[in-house]
């Protein structure tokens, strides 16, 4: 596990390691999907309360749920931040909006999708709520979205398009509820699921 907080060497507060998934499958205000994700990371790194400590490679992945749109470009980042979880999520949403993201239909095509996966080892708002959202069947997931921040992301352990990029930046992060590292969760994916996550060729994006 990562420690929930580390002392900021500047003396301005505690620094937390946070994990973020990035995805796009529609052009944004700055260009194609990969250019959009690169821009999102630059915007994050400009924030005084955020540092992009590690970035993953870029990957092509099928849209989820299957058939819901064109392929995505996906990536992941390890951030160091002095922001609280809600404030970090609000920042991610502001960056999405600035890149043209419109939140109208769940799991529709999107120009920028920045998901907060984990904030240190925090389980928010509590373990019972996390377990309830983790257990939702797919048809209910497609209709319902939580009205509060759930951490870790309740389904990150199921999704190759999240786990494979995440293994580039945080293979040793251990899920505070499931007790498995990112590397272990990747290894538990089916070969078919892993094969769907293909390294992206920048020239073809």
Buried (B, 14 or more C-beta within 10 A) or exposed (E): EBEEBEEBEEEEEBBBBBBBBBBBBBBBEBBBBBBBBBBBBEBBBEBEBBBBBBBBEBBBBBBBEEEBBEBBBBBBBBBBBBBBBEEBBEBBBEBBEBBBBEEEEEBEBBBBBBBBBBBBBBBBBEEEBBEEBBEBEEEEBEEEEEEEBBBBBBBBBBBBBBBBBBBBBBBEBBBBBEEBBBBBBBEEBEEEBBEBBEEBEEEEB
